[in-house]
Amino acid sequence: MRLLTAVSLCVALLGTCSIAQSLQDTRAAAERGDAKAQRILGALYGIGEVVPVDFAEAARWYRKAADQGDSGAQNALGLYYSLGFGVEKDEAKALFWFRRAADGGDATAQMQLGEIYRYGIGVPQDHTQATRWIRKAAEQGNAKAQDSLGVSYAGGLGVPADFAEALRWYRKAADQGIAHAQSALAHNYERGESLPQDYAEAARWYRRAADQSVASAQSALGFMYASGKGVPQDYAEAVRWFRRAADQGDHGGLIGLGESYYKGRGVAQDFVAAHMWFNLAASQGNPGSAEVRDLLAKTMTREQIAEAQRMAREWKPKSEGK
């Protein structure tokens, strides 16, 4: 299995590998100065396929390929310097290699460089430069860059705000599976902001993001099931999505579960559980949840309130899949 994974990596990085090509063949080619083989060898040492993980050795081979102008190796070396993998962490050197890779047309490096300028990592923050590099990557089909360019247009970061253009890039990213872009599209369809209001489309995009464990999309989908907007009304299904979101600490999920237990919709009515979930939402600064919790408390015994408070204290958020 590890050999097959390594071969797959070879195919992805070099495009000319076969199962018959051995580590020795790759090393021999790398030592002869073949830049692509050097990049492959760096990748193998970096992920521990066929050879033990050795970031210093990975960086050494990446450097040899990078010095020959291999943009993939230049991007990898920039990442190693930014994280301190196998080399001393050095933001200036990371920027140098990211820029060389980006100038060579590497879309991943262009996206990295855009993020560096957007957040001012080792350079003065510059949204115009950030968006310029992000656009280059987006135009090459980089899904994360397409989403990021949507953010630029939505927020007027380095470009004039243009919601129609933001949605155009969000859709490209969403079609490639980027959850943030899917949520952004869903939100606009739900609210009718820059798009005709379409609850069915909103639910469709929320579901795609929710299936990727985006908590805010899960709670939004829950509210659509609770209200019957865009989907058949189904309180049990609403509770399922509220719970997935609430388990991750999402504010909407906490409120949705609180309302479900308070009204007995999709679950048996349970004021203790409702108090707990509203209490957790109130702890995130929602005054409406605090008001409902306090109203509930007036109908509960001291023992029930104490139990609800204990449950809230002991509750901890968790990431899905863990």
N, C-alpha and C positions, 0 to 999 in steps of 0.2 A: 504493500500500500504506500509506504514512504517513497519507494522508487517510482511508482506511478505518479505520485504527487510531484516529485522532482521533474519527471519527464514533462508533465503538464506545465510546470513552471518554465521549463526550457522552451516549450512551444510558444508560450505566451510572450516570453522575453526575446527569443531569438527567431522563432518561426521555422527553424530548420532541424529541430531535434527529432530523434526517434528513440524508441525503447532501446535500440541497440547502442545508442550513443552512451558511453559510460562517463563516470566522473573523470577518469583518467584522460579520456579524449578531450573533455572540456578543459581540464587543467592544462593539457598540452597545448591546446589552441590558445588559451589565455597566456601562457608563458611565451608563446610565439608572438604575442602582441595583438591578438584578435580582440577588439574592444567589446564585441557582443559576448564573447566567451568570458571575458573578464567580468562583465556585468552579471552574467549568469552565475559565475562563481561567487561573486559578492552576495547575490541573492540567496544562494544555497547556504552560505555561512550565516547570513542574517536570519534565516528562518529555521536553520537546523535540519535541513533535508539532506540525507545521505552522509553529511559531515556534521560534527557537533556544532552547536551554536558558538560562534566566535565573532563578536561585533568588530573587534579590532582587525581581524583578518578580512571580514566583509568590507570594512572601510578601506583597507589597503587595496583590494581589488577594484572597488568602486572608483577609487582615486585614479588608478591606472586607466580605466575606461573613460573616466571623466576628463582626464588630461588629453585624451584623444578626440574629445568632442562628443562623446556619447551622451545625449541629453537625458536618457533614462537614468544613467549612472550619476550624472550631475545632480538630478533631482534627488536621488537616493542619498547622495553625499550631503546635500543641503539639509535633508531631514536628519541625518546622523549628527550633523553639527548643531542643529536646533535642539535635539534631544540629548546630546552627549552620549550617543551610542558608539563605542569603540574609539572615540576621539574626545578631546576636551570640548565641552559645550562652548560654542562661540557663535553668537548671533550674527556678527559681521561676516564670518566665513559662510554661515548658512545662507545669508542674503546673497553673497557673491555667487554661490553655486546655484541657488534657485534662479537668479537672474540669468546666468549663462544657459541654464536649461530652458528657461522661458524664452529667451532670445532665439534659442534653437527650435522653438515651436512646440515644446513639451506642454501639453494642456494641463497636466497635474501640477507642474511647476508654475505655470501661469496662475492657476488658482491659488497655490500656496503664496505666491508673491502678492496677489491681490489681498489675501487675508492678512499678510504682514503689514501692508499699508493701511488696511481698514482698521486694524487694532493697534497700530503704532508699535509693533514688536521690533525693537532695535532701530527703528527709524521714526521720524516725525509722522504722526497720523496724517494721512492724505487720502481723502475719499475719491478725489479725481483720479489719482494714480491707481488706487485700488480697483475702481470700476473699469479703468482702461484694461488692466490685466485680466480681471474677471471676465470681461467681455470677450477677450481673445480666446479664453478657454471655453466659454459658453458657445461661441461660434464654431468650435471644433466638436461640439456635442457633449462636453463634460457636464453631466447632470447636476453635480453639486454647484458648479459655476452658474448654470442656468438658474437654479434656485436663488443663488446669491445675487445674480443680476436682477432677478425679480425683486429682491429686498432693496437693492439700490434704487430702482425706479419707484417702488412703493414709498420709500422713505426720503427720496430726493437726496441720496448720498452720492455725490460726485456727478450727478445728472439732475436735470429738472424733474420733479415728481411727475410721474405719468402712470396712472393706474392701469390704463389699457395696455401699455407696454409691459408693466409689471406682470399682469395676468398672462400675457403672451409667453413670457419666459417661465412663469410658474407652470403653465400647462405643459411646456416642453419637459420641464423637470419632473412634473407629476407623472407624465406618461412613461418616464424612465424609472418610476418607483420612489422618488424622493418624498418622504412623508411630510416634511414641512410644507412643500409646495402643494401637496394634496390637501392638507388642512387649509391652506390659504385659499385655494380654489373653492373648497367646500364652504368656508366662511362667507366668501363673496356671493356664492349662489344662495346661501341661506338668508343673508341680509339684503340681497339685491343691490349690492354695492359694486358698481362698474360692470355688473352682469345682470341680465334679467333674473328676477327671483325665480328659483327653481328648486323646490325642496327635494325632489327625487334625485336631482344631480348632486345637491348638497349631501344627501345621505350616502350616495354612491361614493363620493370622494372621502367623506368622513370615515366610511367603512374601510377604505383602502389604507388610510392612515392609522385607523384604530387597530387593524390587523397587524400593523407594525409596532404595536404597543405604545402609540402616542396617546398619553392619558387624556389630554384636552379633547382630542378627537373622539375618544371613547365616551367621555361624559356628554359631548355634544350629540353623539349618536343616541345615547341613552335618552336625552331630552326629546329627540325626534320620535323615538318609539313611545315615549310617555304621552306626547301630544298628538301622535298620528300624522305628523307632517313628513311627507315624502316616503313614508313606510306605513304599513298597517299598524294601528295602535296596538301595542303589546306591552303591558306593564311588566311582565316577567322578563321579557327581553330587555326592557329598559333597565331593570334592576341588575341584570347580568352585566351590562355595559357600565352602569354606575359603579358596580363593585370593582370591576377591573380598574377603572380610573381611580376610585377612592383608595384602593390598595396601594396605589403609587403616590398617594398624597394629593391628588388633584382636587382643587377647590370645588369645581363643578360636580365631581363625583361624590364628594362628601355631602354636599347639599342635596344632590339627587337621591342618595341613599337615605338621608335624614327625612326627606319628604315622603319617600316610599314607605318607610316604617311608620311615620306619623299618620299617613292616610290609609295604610294597609293596602297599598297598590303593588301587586306583583309579589308581595310577601305578607305574612301575617302581621297585623298591626302590633307594634311593640314600642311603647313609649320609652323604655329603657334604651333600646338600640337607637331610637330616633334622637334621644337626648345626647347619646354618645357621639353620633355623627354630626349633629348640629354643633355640639361643643367643639369638636375638632375643626369644623369650618370656622367657628367663631374665633378660635385660636389663631387663625390665619388673617384675622382682621375684618371679618364680615359682620357688620352690626346687625343685619337682618337675621342672620343665623343665631346670634346671641339673643335676640328678642324672642324668636320661636323657642329656643332652648329654655328661656326663663318662663315663658307661658306654659310649656310642657311641665316644668318643675312644679307649677302650682297644682297640677292634677296628680302628682306622684307622691308616694310616701318617701320619708327620709331614707329608708332602706333602698328603695329603687334609685333615688338620686345618687346615693353613695355607690351603688353598683355601677351606674352609668359613668360616674366620674372615675371609678377604678378602671373600667374598661377603656376609657379614653386615655388615662395615664399609661396604661400598659400597651396600648396600640402603637405599632411602629410601621411606617411605610415600607414597601418592598418592591423591588424591580421585578417585572414579569420574567418568568423563566428561571428564577432563582429560588 
